[in-house]
Amino acid sequence: MNIEKLASKTSWRIPFLQKQLAKNAAVIPTIENLQGFYESERLALQAVKHVGELLQPGWSEKKTADILHSYLRDYGVKQYFHRAFVWFGERTKFHGINNYSDYSPTNHILGENDVFILDIAPIYKNFTCDIGYTNCKGNNSQFTKAKKTLDELYIKIPKFFQSVESPTELWDKVDQTIQKKKLINVHKDYPFGVLGHRVHISKKIVPEVNPFNFGLGAYTKFLSKGLFSQLLNRDYHGPLYGLWAIEPHLANKDFGFKFEYLYLHSDEYSGWLQDYPALKTQID
C-alpha cells in the first residue's frame, strides 16, 4: 500500500492532526533567514535559466539534469530537497507518468520547438528552496499564450492569499482560474494533489540517498514536522502563515507549463519572496 492510499484510509484523522501540528508549522522566518532563502532561490533560478539557454534539441532529460546538478555543485550545493525533475514535450503534462519513478529524468529527447520544464530544489547554505521554470526552444505560438497565462496567475495568487479565509478556498480559486481558461489542472494529479509545500532550514548533512529523486532529508524533515501540516492541498486545514513553495501546473492538449517560487505569507507581507523589497541578492 503506498502512502497516498494509506492517507486516504486515515483521512478522518487529518484535520485533527493538522490543527495540532499547524502551530509549529506556521513559522515566520526572521529577516536574516529570509535573506538566506532568497539567495538560495536566486541561485536555483540562475541555474535553470543558464541551463535553459544551453539546452538544445537532441539533449536528453537525464543529460540536462546532470548539467543542472554540476552547475549547482560548482556553487557549493551538496544536498537537495529534491534533485532535478526535467520534463520535455508531452511529459510536461505528465503524459506516460504512471508511478513515482516515472517523474524522474529519462532518456526522452528534446525536439524542435518543444516546451520544457526544469524543477529543482537545492539546499544552499542550509536554506531550502524549490523552483520550477518553463520555457521553449524555438518558435511555439501556443507557448507564448501559455506564458501569458502563467504571468497572469503570478499576479493573481497573492490576491488570492490576501482574500481567502481557508487553504481550501485558495486551492479552489487557483483551480477555478485554470478551468476558466479551459486548461487542465496538472498539480491536482501530483502526489497528494499539492499546490505547494513548506520549506525549511536544513542544517544536518544526511547521506546522499534520493529515493524517487527526493533527498533523504526531505522525508525526515517533513515527517518530523508532520507530513500533512507541510502540504498545501485541498485537504489542508492549517494556517496559511509561513514560507511556502507554490507551484501551479497547467496544461493544454499538447504540453504542460508551470512556475514555482517561494511565497511568504505574514501580517507584514504577503507575496512572492523574490519581490520582497527588503531582500537583496548576494549571489556572485
C-alpha positions in Angstrom: 0.0 0.0 0.0 1.5 3.4 -1.0 1.4 6.4 1.3 -1.4 8.2 -0.5 -3.7 5.1 -0.2 -2.8 4.9 3.5 -3.6 8.6 3.9 -7.0 8.2 2.3 -7.8 5.4 4.8 -7.0 7.7 7.7 -8.4 10.9 6.3 -10.8 11.3 9.2 -7.7 12.0 11.4 -6.1 14.5 9.2 -7.9 17.7 10.2 -7.3 16.9 13.9 -3.6 16.2 13.3 -3.1 19.3 11.2 -4.6 21.6 13.8 -2.2 20.1 16.4 0.8 20.5 14.2 -0.1 23.8 12.5 1.1 26.0 15.3 4.6 24.7 15.0 4.4 24.6 11.2 3.3 28.2 10.6 6.6 29.8 11.5 7.6 33.2 10.0 11.4 33.2 9.4 13.5 36.1 10.6 14.6 38.7 8.1 18.1 37.2 8.2 16.7 33.8 7.4 14.5 35.2 4.7 17.7 36.6 3.1 19.1 33.1 3.1 16.0 31.6 1.5 16.1 34.4 -1.1 19.7 33.8 -2.0 19.0 30.0 -2.4 16.1 30.7 -4.7 18.1 33.2 -6.7 20.9 30.6 -7.2 18.4 28.0 -8.3 16.8 30.4 -10.8 20.2 31.4 -12.1 21.0 27.7 -12.6 17.8 26.8 -14.6 18.0 29.9 -16.7 21.6 29.2 -17.6 21.0 25.6 -18.4 17.8 26.5 -20.3 19.9 28.8 -22.5 22.4 26.0 -23.2 19.7 23.3 -23.8 19.5 22.1 -27.4 17.2 19.8 -29.3 18.7 16.3 -29.1 19.6 16.6 -25.4 18.0 14.1 -23.0 16.2 14.8 -19.8 19.0 12.9 -17.9 21.8 14.9 -19.5 20.0 18.2 -18.7 19.6 17.1 -15.1 23.3 16.2 -14.8 24.3 19.6 -16.1 22.0 21.3 -13.6 23.5 19.4 -10.7 27.0 20.2 -12.0 26.2 23.9 -12.1 24.9 23.9 -8.6 27.8 21.8 -7.3 30.2 24.5 -8.5 28.4 26.9 -6.2 28.7 24.6 -3.2 25.4 22.8 -3.2 25.8 19.4 -1.7 22.2 18.4 -0.7 18.8 18.7 -2.2 15.2 18.7 -1.0 14.8 17.1 -4.4 17.1 16.7 -7.3 16.2 17.9 -10.8 13.0 17.0 -12.4 13.3 17.5 -16.2 10.3 17.1 -18.5 10.3 17.6 -22.3 7.4 17.8 -24.7 4.4 15.7 -23.8 6.0 14.7 -20.5 5.5 18.3 -19.3 1.8 17.4 -19.0 2.7 14.1 -17.3 1.9 12.0 -20.3 3.1 8.5 -19.6 3.7 9.1 -16.0 2.1 6.3 -14.0 4.1 5.9 -10.9 6.6 7.8 -8.7 9.7 6.6 -10.6 8.2 8.0 -13.9 8.6 11.6 -12.6 12.4 11.3 -12.7 14.5 12.3 -15.7 14.5 9.8 -18.6 16.3 9.4 -21.9 13.4 11.3 -23.6 14.9 13.7 -26.1 14.1 17.4 -26.6 12.6 18.1 -30.0 12.4 21.2 -32.1 10.0 23.8 -30.7 9.4 21.6 -27.6 8.3 23.1 -24.3 10.4 22.0 -21.3 10.2 22.2 -17.5 13.1 22.3 -15.1 12.2 21.8 -11.5 14.9 21.7 -8.8 15.2 22.2 -5.0 18.7 22.7 -3.8 19.7 23.3 -0.2 22.2 26.3 -0.4 24.0 27.3 2.8 21.3 25.4 4.8 18.4 27.1 3.1 16.0 25.0 1.1 14.3 26.4 -2.0 12.2 24.8 -4.7 11.7 26.4 -8.1 10.0 25.4 -11.4 10.9 27.0 -14.7 9.1 26.6 -18.1 10.5 27.6 -21.5 10.6 26.6 -25.1 13.3 26.1 -27.6 12.3 27.6 -31.0 9.0 29.1 -32.1 5.8 28.0 -30.5 2.8 30.3 -30.6 1.0 28.1 -28.1 3.8 28.6 -25.6 3.6 32.4 -25.9 -0.1 32.1 -24.9 0.8 29.7 -22.1 3.5 32.1 -20.8 0.9 34.9 -20.7 -1.4 32.7 -18.6 1.4 32.0 -16.1 2.2 35.7 -15.8 -1.5 36.4 -15.1 -1.6 33.7 -12.4 1.6 35.0 -10.8 -0.2 38.3 -10.2 -3.5 36.7 -9.1 -2.1 34.3 -6.5 -1.0 37.0 -4.0 -4.5 38.5 -4.2 -6.0 35.1 -3.5 -3.7 34.6 -0.5 -4.8 38.0 0.9 -8.5 37.5 0.4 -9.3 33.8 1.1 -10.5 32.5 4.5 -9.1 29.0 4.1 -6.4 27.0 2.3 -9.2 25.0 0.5 -10.6 28.3 -0.8 -7.1 29.2 -2.1 -6.7 25.9 -3.8 -10.2 26.2 -5.4 -9.6 29.8 -6.6 -6.4 28.6 -8.5 -8.3 25.6 -9.9 -11.2 27.8 -11.0 -8.8 30.2 -12.7 -7.4 27.3 -14.7 -10.8 25.9 -15.6 -12.0 29.3 -16.9 -9.1 29.2 -19.3 -10.3 25.7 -20.4 -7.0 24.3 -19.3 -6.0 21.2 -17.3 -5.0 21.4 -13.6 -2.0 19.1 -13.5 -1.0 19.7 -9.9 -4.2 18.0 -8.7 -2.5 14.8 -10.0 0.7 15.5 -8.0 1.2 13.2 -5.0 -1.4 14.4 -2.5 -2.6 17.0 -5.0 -0.4 19.7 -3.7 -0.4 23.3 -4.9 2.6 23.9 -2.7 4.6 22.9 0.4 6.5 24.5 3.2 10.3 25.0 3.0 12.8 24.9 5.9 16.3 25.4 7.1 18.2 22.1 6.8 21.4 22.1 8.9 22.0 18.4 9.1 24.2 16.6 6.5 22.5 13.4 5.6 23.6 10.6 3.3 23.2 11.3 -0.4 20.2 9.0 -1.0 17.5 10.1 -3.3 14.5 7.7 -3.5 12.2 8.9 -6.3 14.6 11.9 -6.8 13.8 13.3 -3.3 16.7 13.7 -0.8 16.6 11.6 2.3 16.5 14.8 4.4 13.2 15.8 2.6 11.5 12.8 4.0 12.9 13.1 7.5 12.2 16.9 7.7 8.5 16.6 6.6 7.8 13.5 8.7 9.4 15.1 11.8 7.2 18.2 11.4 4.0 16.3 10.5 3.6 15.5 6.8 0.1 16.9 6.4 0.9 20.2 8.0 3.6 20.7 5.3 1.5 20.2 2.2 -0.8 22.8 0.7 -3.6 20.8 -0.9 -7.4 20.9 -0.8 -7.4 18.9 2.4 -5.0 21.1 4.3 -6.7 22.6 7.4 -3.9 24.6 9.0 -3.0 28.3 8.7 -1.5 29.9 5.6 1.1 31.8 7.5 4.7 30.9 6.8 7.1 30.3 3.9 5.8 28.1 1.0 6.9 26.9 -2.4 3.9 27.5 -4.6 3.7 25.5 -7.9 0.6 25.8 -10.1 1.0 23.4 -13.0 -1.3 23.7 -16.0 -1.6 22.0 -19.4 -3.3 22.3 -22.7 -3.8 19.4 -25.1 -0.1 19.5 -26.3 2.1 20.4 -23.3 2.2 21.4 -19.6 3.6 24.5 -18.1 4.2 25.8 -14.6 6.2 28.1 -12.3 7.3 27.5 -8.8 8.6 30.2 -6.4 8.9 30.8 -2.7 5.9 32.6 -1.2 5.8 34.4 2.2 2.5 35.0 3.9 2.7 37.1 7.1 1.0 40.0 8.7 3.6 42.4 7.3 4.0 40.9 3.8 2.1 38.5 1.6 3.7 37.9 -1.7 6.5 36.2 -3.7 9.7 36.2 -1.8 11.7 37.4 -4.8 9.6 40.6 -4.9 10.1 41.4 -1.2 11.8 44.9 -1.3 13.8 44.3 1.9 15.8 41.5 0.4 18.8 41.8 -2.0 20.6 39.1 -3.8 24.2 38.4 -2.8 25.0 35.7 -5.3 28.2 36.3 -7.2 
